[in-house]
Amino acid sequence: MAELGAWFEIDLDNLAFNLKTVRNRVGPGVEVMPVVKNDAYGHGLLPVVAALAGEGINWFMVARTAEALAIRGSGMACGIMNMDALYTDGQYQQAVVQDISQVVYPVDSAGKLNAAAQPVGRKAGVFVKIDTGLRRVGVPHGEAVAFMEKIAALPQLEIRGMFSTFMLHPEQDADVLARFRAIMDALEKKGINPGLCSLAASHGIFHRPDAWLDMVRPAMTLFGVYLDHEDRSAGLALRQALCFKARIEHLKWIEAGDSVTYFGRFTAPQRMRVGTLHVGFYDAVPRELSNKGKILVDGVVRPCIGSVSLNHYLFDATDLNVQDGDVVEVYSREGENDVAGVSETAGWMPYSLLNHLNPFIPRIYYRGKMPVAILQRDIAG
């Protein structure tokens, strides 16, 4: 690591701890399907899936077909639910051949999967998305039973599950759950098996035990990130997996009255020693941290100064015994500068922060406090 200027450390033991916490929360009768879309929220898709599969996880949810194919290409035989839309006959055939369970809500997409499965000689697995109120995608809840009847009659389809999403609106979420349960009840009366029924994601795991049903879909929870203060008080202990580290690129002294960074956003009140890190808003250091961000240096929280640039982030190093090349924490695993803390300071959602992690910064994976793997992507493709 001596040659690296910045890197993300991901503690796989913390990932396993959070999974155990979720399992203990929902009980042994509830399946856990981790949401690993968007490169496992910046943690690295394949290492995260491999680690969780090693903990006995059977199903994963992805947002892009490329993610599903990457998992299959790595040789893992786990169940995959793909939320991406399919547009060509080749994509439908590929989903069947690779045993990728496709999310369906238009009837014609179910028909195309059914047709693609016939020459392959295997059934195409599907999950049905129900729109219970978000009105983004999905079968409108009033049409869901009729839709399920239609696709249950397609001979080459296997319905593996049915799911929806809370609106995170206290009053309307009661309606969301009632609508979803009404569909489940109607299907039971008609003798249609909807497979694994799922409504609760991370927020539901914390706050809606009445919505755990057959399966829950944790995302940020598995990575140890609390989305808001309400979650922290819910009694679910989590350990953040990610730590963002960088080396001090340069140190210099500036005089009282000197301004730093674009637009002269900070003016030194006295003689100061300034450290520069070679990370910036390209690397998920939000520009909103200008003049209010913090880093951790040898266990001491230090203020950041000036504007956050594309590739540079400055901090007050006065009175610190540091030199060029020393390692600091841009995000820490705990304390005021963890992912939730950085997000709150910047006015961002933790989701946004993790989904902006630079994919070309190496990820180093740890077990038992020892590095066990590194993920480095070639910027040239």
Buried (B, 14 or more C-beta within 10 A) or exposed (E): EEEBBBBBBBBBBBBBBBBEBBBEBBEEEBBBBBBBBBBBBBBBBBBBBBBBBEBEBEBBBBBBBEBBBBBBEEEBEBBBBBBBBBEEEEBBBBBBBBBBBBBBBEBEBBBBBBBBBEEEEEBBBBBBBBBBBBEEEBBEBEEBBEBBEEBBEBEBBBBBBBBBBBBBEEEEBEBBBEBBBBBBEBBEEEEBEBBBBBBBBBBBBBBBEEBBBBBBBBBBBBBBBBBEEEBBEEEBEBBBBBBBBBBBBEBEEBEEEBEBBEEEBBEBEEEBBBBBBBBBBEBBBBEBBBBEBBBBBEEEEBEBBBBBBEBBBBBBBBEBEBEEEBBBBBBBBEEEBBBBBBBBBBEBBBBEBBBBBBEEBBBBBBBEEEEEBBBEBEEEE
